[in-house]
Amino acid sequence: MFGALHQQWDDRETAARYLGLVPWGIVAVAPWYQLARLAALADTNEAFIARVSDDPAVQDALTLLSRRNLPGLLAELLPDDLKPSTLLAALGAAYVGLRPPEVLKLDMLHALEELARFDELTAPLADLLLELRPHALDSVYGPDVLSAIDAELGLPPGTALQVTAELQKRIPPSPRRLQPAVNRAAGAFPTVEVPFDLFDGWSNGPLPVFPAMFAAFVHAGLMPPPAGKTAQDYVAGVRRLWSGADK
């Protein structure tokens, strides 16, 4: 927005349109631009615009944003700990069968482990994480202490897990520090249909770019929508993040 206010524009209508496109650029464009640059698919704004869509309206909007190099600037501002472009590559590998680029594998691994710590993996993403790191349960949750307790106390296998899981149900709010031990003893990552489904605004939960990426896969029919929602409803809800419409 600073660019629209600080720089000279041909007219107010153009500046207003630019400002209206900024949220869309932040949410929907920047992750794909970042991935295109990392994968050497587009080294200029013009190359990115030509590759990303043949829709004249989309190309026109991207051309306006690129007048201030907004996609590039936004891509630089995206978080380093969970880069949207890295997660996009992981989604492509998990849902489309694209071979993960060697240069991104380590970053993909870290991104998936970060999702796992928040119980936000889908089943295909969990499978990909275990493919990249077969001992990922240990790296995410630590050693299986509950199974060790069973062995040390001579208890039937699974006893400590059952007791701990029941303890969590009966002592609200559940002590989150016990959940990693429960997940590790269960021997599998908890999964969701769509990560961050409860995200409902710019200040609650992750950056809006993440739901926008998942919405692209839901819209393409590659990822199922969250339970109780149609694909159209889910995508429409995510679009409201940059349209300014009320929830």
URBELSUL-V428638 format. One line per field, one symbol per residue. ss: DSSP state (~ for helix, > for strand, _ for the rest). psi: psi as a letter, one per 30 degrees, with the letter a starting at -180 (. if undefined). A space follows every 50 residues. Layout:
ss: ???
psi: ???
This chain:
ss: _~~~~~_____~~~~~~~~~~~~~~~~~~~~~~~~~~~______~~~~~~ ~~___~~~~~~~~~~~___~~~~~~~~______~~~~~~~~~~~~~____ _~~~~~~~~~~~~~~~~___>_~~~~~~~~~~___~~~~~~___~~~~~~ ~~~_____~~~~~~~~~~~~_____~~~~~~~~~~~____>_________ _______~~~~~~~~~~~~___________~~~~~~~~~~~~~____
psi: eeeeeelkleleeeeeeeeffeeeeeefeeeeeeeeeeghfjgleeeeee efkgkeeeeeeeeeeffgheeeeeeffkkffikeeeeeeeeeeeffgkkk keffeeeeeeeeeeeefghgkleeeeeeefeejfhfeefefalieeeeee eeghlkkfeeeeeeeeeeefikkkjfffeeeeeeffglkkllekkhffkg lfgjblkffeeeeeeeeeefgfklllkgkleeeeeeeeffeffgll.
